[in-house]
Amino acid sequence: MDFYFQVGKLALGTRLRRLSEKLTEDAAKIYNLYEIPLDPKWFPVFYVLSHKKEASITEISQIIGHSHPSVSQIVKEMKKKGLAITDKSMEDARVNGAKLSDAGKQLIPKIEKQYLDVNQAVEELLSETQYDLWKAIEEVEFLITNKNFFNRVREVRKIRERQNIKIID
C-alpha cells in the first residue's frame, strides 16, 4: 500500500517535499543537458541577478521569498564557482551587494533557451492535469500567509480539547 494514500492529507508537507525533490533532481539533469553549471537551488538568485545589474542580499531575499541566510549562502556558493561577485555597499558597509561575474553573465543566453524549453514542458505537464496545480499552490500560499498552518492546527486543537470540558455544579 502506498504510504501517501494510507496516511492521506496528514502527509501533505512530506508529499510536497517528495515532489519537490523529484523536480529538483530532474532540474539538475536539465542544467547538465544544457551544459549550464548551476545548482537548481541557485535558480531564483541567478534569475534575479540576471535581470538586475546588482542587488543586495536583503533585496534578493525579499524578491524570491527566501531567508536572508539562505540567499547569503547561495551567493557564497555561486561566488565560489565563479558565477557571482559580492561587494560592500558604498553607502552602508553592513549591506552586501551581489552581481553576476563575467562567467555568470555568459550563461544568460544559454539559460534563456533552457527557460523556453522548460516553460513549454511545464505548460504541457500542467495541461495534462485535472486541476490547475499552479493556481492551487497560489491559493494555499495566500491562505497560509493570512493564517499560518501552525495557528490553524492550534485552533483545531483548542476546539477538540473544549469538547472534553465538563462543567460540574
N, C-alpha and C positions, 0 to 999 in steps of 0.2 A: 504494500500500500504506500502511495506517495505521501511523504511526511506533510507536505503543504495542504493536501486535501484532508488529511486526518486532523491536523491542528486547526486548519481554517484561517480565518481572518486574524486570529491571535498572532500569527506569524507574519503579519503584513510587512513590518520592517525588515525581517530576515529575508522574505521573498524579494522585496525590492533590492536589497543588498545583493542577492544572488543574481538577479537580472543585471544590475549594475556591473557586477564582476564579469559576467559573460560579455557585455557590451565593451567593457574596458579591455578585456582580453583580445577581442576582435579589433578594437581600435589600435592596439599595439601592432597587430599584424597588418593593418591598413597603412599605418605610418611606414612600416617596413616595405610594403608593396610600392609605395610612392617614394621610397628612399628619403624619408624625412626623419631625422634623428630627434624625435620628440617623444617624451613620455606622455601617455594620454592624460595624466593628471595636470600636465602643464598647459593643456589646450586653452582654458579660459584666460590665463595670464598672457600666453603668447598672442591670443586673438586680440586682447585689449592693446597690448604693446604694438601689434602690427597695424593698429588703426590710430595710434597716438604717437607723437614724437617721443614723449616721456610722460611718466605718471608716477605718483608716489605710491608706496605700498598701501597706504591707507585708502587712496583713491581707487586703486585696483580692487582692494578687498570690498569696498562699497559697491563697485560696479558689478562684480561677479558674485557677491554674497558669501564670500569665504571669510574666515577669520584672518586677522592681521598676521598672527604667527604662521598660519598655513601659507599665505601668499608670500611672506618673507622667506619661508623655507623653499618654496617653489622657485622664487627668483634666485636664491643661492644655488640651487641645483642647476638652473639654466645658465647661471654665470659660470659655474664650474665646467659646464660643457661648451662654454664659449659662445653661447647664444644671447646672453644679456650682459648689460653693463649697469653698475649702480654707482651713484654718487650722492654726496650730501647736498641738500638744498642750500643755495646761497643765502636765502632769507632766514632759514631756520635749520641749524645743524642737527636737530633731532629728527628731521624728515629725510628719509632716504628716497631718492628718485631712481627709477629703473627705466631702461630703454633697451631695444634690441641692438645687439652688436652688428657689425657688418655681416658676419656669418648668419646671424638670425634674420637679418633683412633679406639675405639671398634665398631664404627658404620661402618667402612670401609668394612668388609666382608659382612655385611647385605646389604649395599647400592650397592655393586658390583653386587649382584644378581638382585637388582632392576634395575640397569643400563642395564643388559642383556635383561630383560623383556621390559623395556621402549623402548630400542633401536629397538627391534623386532616389537613392536606395532607401533612405528613411521614409520619404514620401510613399514609395511603393509598399514598404513594410506596413506603414500605418493605414494605407488604403485597404490592406487585406484584413484588417481587424474589424470586429463587430462594433467596438466602441472607440471613441476618439480618446486614445490614451493621453495625448498631449494636453487636451482640454481637461481631462480628469485630473492629471497631475497639477495643472494650473489651479483648478478649483480646490484641491486638497491643500496645496501650499497657501492659498488665500485664507482658507478656513483655519488652518493651523497658525497663521500669522495673527489672526484675530483672537484665537483662543487656542493656546498650545495643547498638545496631546496630554502632557502631564496634568494640566488643570482639568481636562475632560475626564481623565481617569479618577482624579481626586474627587470630583463632583459625583461620579457614579458610585464611588466607594462610600461617600457620605450618605447617599440615598439608601444604599444597601444596608449600611450599619444602622440607620434610623429605623428601619423596619424591625429591628430586634429590640428596640427600646420599648419597655412596658412601664406605664405609669401605674403605681400601686398606691391605693389610698392607705 
